[in-house]
Amino acid sequence: MSNKNVYRDMGKSVFSDECYTTRAESDKITNYLIDNKTLKLGMKVWMPFDNELSNIYKSLKKEWGGTIILTNLEMGINFYDYEPNEYDIIISNPPFKNRTSLMKRLHDLNKPFIILQATQFFNNQFAVNYLCNFSEDYQFILPRSRMNFITYNPERDILCSSKNGAAFYSFWLCYKIKLKQTFNSLIDSGKERDVEEYDKQGNVIIDNHMNIFNYNEDDEHE
């Protein structure tokens, strides 16, 4: 497992609104895109806000196995002034702030994309105008339940999700993706409320404490 400290600044106030995608949600959207033949081998996916510890990246690599182009600010590559030579689609969970700039950049690129957004998206009139002006090109993948996110817990100094989910509803916004209909349901997998915990290097924290209710003295003498 990588020891790259990609979350070293999570405790600072400027990063207090960072929300990372859980394994459960990443696996769910990846399998959905594979099942609906949105993702095919031979395609190239650009992930402009991700790194090798991103759960969406891990899910794509494991379940799909196609070509993935990772870029991020840690690499010194800014989404707003860089574009790979070849790619077919953008998939990412971008920062929820600066939606006006995000949508303008995406439309300037004019490539298919699938990005995670929250209902606050509709509070931005400029972002909504893109939906109205290009309505035939937009579709939505709508989770049945509110998503759970991984955030920084300053009391425990770790990254973790919760059982309650976020206070807001989130959805996958799709552009120039050929889905069956405008609004597409993403059914629950049953793992949405599983608590996921990571240290600040992105390593999974596993609870190895013995459960006293399952303890059997005979086990010591085998």
C-alpha positions in Angstrom: 0.0 0.0 0.0 1.3 3.4 -0.9 2.5 5.7 1.9 2.0 8.8 0.0 0.4 11.3 2.4 -2.3 12.6 0.0 -4.4 13.7 2.9 -1.8 15.6 4.9 -3.7 18.9 4.8 -7.2 17.5 5.5 -7.2 18.9 9.0 -6.7 22.5 7.7 -9.9 24.6 7.5 -9.5 25.1 3.7 -10.0 21.4 3.3 -12.8 21.1 5.8 -15.4 20.5 3.1 -13.5 17.8 1.2 -15.7 14.7 0.6 -14.3 11.6 -0.8 -16.2 8.7 -2.5 -16.6 5.5 -0.5 -15.6 2.1 -1.8 -19.3 1.1 -1.8 -20.4 4.0 -4.0 -17.4 3.7 -6.3 -18.0 0.0 -6.9 -21.7 0.7 -7.5 -21.3 3.3 -10.1 -18.5 1.4 -11.8 -20.5 -1.8 -12.1 -23.5 0.2 -13.4 -21.5 1.8 -16.1 -20.0 -1.6 -17.1 -23.5 -3.3 -17.1 -24.9 -0.5 -19.3 -22.0 -0.7 -21.7 -21.0 2.9 -21.0 -17.5 1.7 -20.2 -15.9 -0.6 -22.8 -12.5 -2.1 -23.0 -10.4 0.0 -25.4 -11.8 3.3 -24.0 -9.6 5.8 -22.2 -11.0 7.4 -19.1 -9.6 10.7 -17.8 -9.8 11.3 -14.0 -8.7 14.9 -13.6 -9.3 15.2 -9.8 -8.1 11.8 -8.6 -5.0 9.9 -7.6 -4.0 6.3 -7.1 -5.7 6.2 -3.7 -9.1 7.3 -5.1 -11.8 4.7 -4.5 -13.3 5.4 -8.0 -9.9 4.8 -9.5 -9.5 1.6 -7.6 -12.9 0.4 -8.6 -12.4 1.2 -12.3 -9.0 -0.5 -12.2 -10.3 -3.7 -10.5 -13.8 -4.1 -12.2 -13.2 -2.6 -15.6 -9.4 -2.7 -16.3 -9.3 -0.2 -19.2 -6.9 2.7 -19.7 -7.1 5.4 -16.9 -5.4 8.7 -17.1 -4.9 10.3 -13.6 -4.1 13.9 -13.2 -4.3 16.2 -10.2 -2.8 19.3 -8.5 -0.4 17.1 -6.5 1.2 16.2 -9.9 1.3 19.9 -10.8 -1.4 19.4 -13.4 -4.4 21.7 -13.3 -7.7 20.6 -14.9 -8.4 24.1 -16.1 -5.3 24.4 -18.3 -4.5 20.8 -19.3 -6.0 18.2 -21.5 -4.7 14.7 -22.4 -3.9 14.1 -26.0 -6.4 11.2 -26.2 -9.3 10.2 -24.0 -12.9 9.2 -24.5 -14.7 10.2 -21.3 -14.2 12.1 -18.0 -15.2 10.4 -14.8 -14.6 12.0 -11.4 -15.9 13.3 -8.1 -14.8 16.9 -8.5 -14.8 19.6 -5.7 -18.3 20.8 -5.2 -17.3 24.5 -5.1 -16.6 26.6 -8.2 -19.3 24.9 -10.2 -19.5 27.8 -12.7 -15.8 27.4 -13.7 -16.2 23.6 -13.7 -19.1 23.5 -16.0 -17.6 26.1 -18.4 -14.4 24.1 -18.6 -16.3 20.8 -19.2 -18.3 22.4 -22.0 -15.2 23.9 -23.6 -13.6 20.4 -23.7 -16.9 19.1 -25.1 -16.2 15.5 -24.2 -18.6 13.0 -22.6 -18.4 13.2 -18.8 -19.9 11.6 -15.7 -19.3 13.7 -12.5 -20.7 13.5 -9.0 -22.7 16.5 -7.9 -25.0 17.4 -5.0 -28.4 19.1 -5.0 -26.7 22.4 -4.3 -25.8 22.3 -8.0 -29.2 23.7 -8.7 -28.5 26.8 -6.6 -26.0 27.9 -9.3 -27.9 29.6 -12.1 -24.9 29.4 -14.5 -24.5 25.7 -14.0 -28.3 25.1 -14.4 -28.2 27.2 -17.6 -25.9 24.5 -19.2 -28.6 21.9 -18.4 -31.2 24.0 -20.1 -29.2 25.0 -23.1 -27.9 21.4 -23.8 -30.9 19.5 -22.3 -30.8 16.8 -25.0 -27.2 15.9 -24.0 -27.8 15.6 -20.3 -28.9 12.5 -18.3 -28.8 11.7 -14.6 -27.9 8.5 -12.6 -29.8 8.8 -9.4 -28.9 6.7 -6.3 -31.9 5.4 -4.3 -30.4 6.7 -1.0 -28.3 9.7 0.1 -24.6 8.9 -0.4 -22.2 8.4 2.3 -18.8 10.2 2.0 -15.4 9.9 3.6 -14.4 13.0 5.5 -11.7 14.0 7.9 -12.4 13.3 11.6 -10.2 15.7 13.6 -11.0 14.0 17.0 -9.6 10.7 15.8 -7.2 12.1 13.2 -8.4 9.7 10.5 -10.6 9.7 7.4 -13.9 7.9 7.8 -17.5 7.6 6.7 -20.6 7.4 8.9 -23.7 5.2 9.0 -26.0 8.2 8.6 -25.0 9.4 5.1 -24.6 13.0 4.0 -27.1 15.8 4.9 -27.6 16.4 1.2 -28.6 14.2 -1.8 -26.0 13.5 -4.5 -26.2 12.2 -8.0 -24.2 11.5 -11.1 -24.5 14.1 -13.8 -23.9 12.7 -17.3 -23.2 14.5 -20.6 -23.3 12.8 -24.0 -23.7 9.4 -22.4 -26.2 7.1 -24.1 -28.3 5.8 -21.2 -31.8 4.4 -21.5 -33.6 7.5 -20.3 -33.0 11.0 -18.8 -33.4 9.9 -15.2 -31.8 6.5 -14.4 -32.1 4.8 -11.0 -29.0 3.4 -9.3 -30.2 0.7 -6.8 -28.6 0.2 -3.5 -26.0 -2.5 -3.1 -26.5 -3.0 0.7 -23.1 -1.7 1.6 -23.9 2.0 1.5 -23.9 2.4 5.3 -20.8 0.3 6.0 -18.3 2.5 7.9 -15.0 2.9 6.0 -12.0 4.1 7.8 -8.6 5.2 6.5 -5.4 6.7 8.0 -4.1 9.9 6.5 -1.9 8.0 4.1 -5.0 6.4 2.6 -4.4 2.9 4.1 -7.5 1.0 5.2 -8.0 0.8 9.0 -9.1 -2.7 9.9 -10.5 -3.4 13.4 -8.5 -6.4 14.7 -9.8 -6.3 18.2 -11.1 -9.7 19.5 -14.8 -9.9 19.9 -15.2 -11.2 23.5 -18.6 -12.6 22.7 -17.1 -15.0 20.1 -14.1 -15.9 22.3 -13.6 -19.7 22.8 -11.0 -20.9 25.3 -10.6 -24.1 23.3 -9.1 -22.1 20.4 -5.9 -21.5 22.5 -5.3 -25.2 22.9 -5.7 -26.4 19.3 
